[in-house]
Amino acid sequence: MTSSTTSTATPSKHPFERRIQDVKLSKTDLNSVVMDYLVSEGYPSAAQRFASEANVQPTSGINSIEERVEIREAIHSGDIQTAIERINELNPMLLERDRSLHFALLRLQLVELIREGIGLPVDDSKTLAAMNFAETVLGPRAAPNAQFLEDLERTMMLLMYDYTNIPDEYADQLEPQFRKDIAKRVNEALLKDQGERTKAKLYDLVRLRAWSEMKAREMKRDIPEHLTLGLESGHGPESSHSNGEGEAMVA
């Protein structure tokens, strides 16, 4: 009787993968991409530690990152008045120049007022406060702008329902993502004002890599059937730089 054995030979690598391994990446360039991500996405403690460990300085000060994080957290928690005040402290002209962003913040502030009064009688003080805010603060800004007016009308529709029967077309304004979308716009505006990139370089590199793969497959190049980005769980910046700072400034 003959016995069979299971082969334990390591599968040979695709030639493309071997070529990738032969590429020598610049440590300086890699450190620059990591630091750019930490600065753009709002990891002040991680950026400070990485600057010390890798001997690379952030393009903007740690304080400016922390200020953007504070504004982000205020918006995410629904404290829009504090966020607006902090933005004005950093740059008194930013919201004056970017009226669309200013209106979006004020509209979100209205949403938070309405949130407090949903389901209450129309003559309740919280409902009246929301209606007064809409009339005196948002109304004059919306009147000359068709898009602003449409957005305001959509938000005011929230007053017509309680939490149990708000149609989906209006209910999204009460979801956390609505706050996050506006916080993202604020972060990008602040970065631009500080002369920084509004999005981390990493995102451009990921898009370029996806485009390159698509073109390679269209041209029938010899590449593996499946290519990973190397961002599986436990390997991304969120995992290696959590350090108690909470989520990054991405939506």
Residue pairs with C-beta under 8 A, 6 or more apart in sequence:
13 21
14 223
14 224
15 222
16 222
16 223
16 224
17 224
28 56
31 50
31 54
31 56
32 56
32 201
33 201
33 202
33 205
34 50
34 54
34 237
35 47
35 50
35 51
35 54
35 56
35 57
35 58
35 59
36 59
36 197
36 200
36 201
36 202
37 200
37 201
37 202
37 237
38 46
38 47
38 50
38 58
38 65
38 237
38 241
39 47
39 58
39 59
39 60
39 65
39 196
40 191
40 196
40 197
40 198
40 199
40 200
40 249
41 200
41 237
41 248
41 249
41 250
42 65
42 68
42 69
42 72
42 187
42 245
42 248
42 249
43 65
43 237
43 241
43 243
43 245
43 248
44 62
44 65
44 66
44 69
44 245
45 243
45 244
45 245
46 241
46 243
46 245
47 58
47 62
47 65
48 62
49 243
50 56
50 241
51 57
51 58
58 65
59 196
60 194
60 196
64 194
67 86
67 90
68 187
68 190
68 191
68 249
69 245
69 249
70 86
71 83
71 86
71 87
71 183
71 186
71 187
71 190
72 183
72 186
72 187
72 249
73 246
74 80
74 82
74 83
74 86
75 83
75 105
75 108
75 179
75 182
75 183
75 186
76 176
76 179
76 180
76 183
78 112
78 115
78 179
80 105
80 106
80 108
80 109
80 112
81 109
83 105
83 186
84 95
84 105
84 106
84 109
87 94
87 95
87 105
87 186
87 190
88 94
88 95
90 190
91 190
91 193
94 101
94 189
94 190
94 193
95 101
95 102
95 105
96 102
98 189
99 141
101 185
101 186
101 189
102 141
103 138
103 141
103 142
103 145
103 148
103 151
104 182
104 185
105 182
105 186
106 137
106 138
106 141
107 138
107 151
107 152
107 155
108 178
108 179
108 182
109 133
110 130
110 133
110 134
110 137
110 138
110 152
110 155
111 155
111 158
111 173
111 174
111 178
113 126
113 129
113 130
113 133
114 127
114 130
114 155
114 158
114 159
115 174
116 126
116 130
117 124
117 126
117 127
117 129
117 130
117 159
118 158
118 159
118 161
118 162
118 163
118 166
119 162
119 163
120 126
120 127
121 127
122 159
127 159
130 159
131 159
134 152
134 155
134 156
138 148
138 152
139 152
141 148
142 148
142 149
142 151
142 152
143 149
154 169
154 170
154 173
155 170
155 173
157 170
158 166
158 170
158 173
158 174
161 167
161 170
166 174
172 178
177 251
180 251
181 251
183 249
183 251
184 249
184 250
184 251
187 249
188 198
188 199
189 198
191 197
191 198
192 198
202 237
206 229
209 229
213 223
213 227
216 223
217 223
233 239
237 248
238 247
238 248
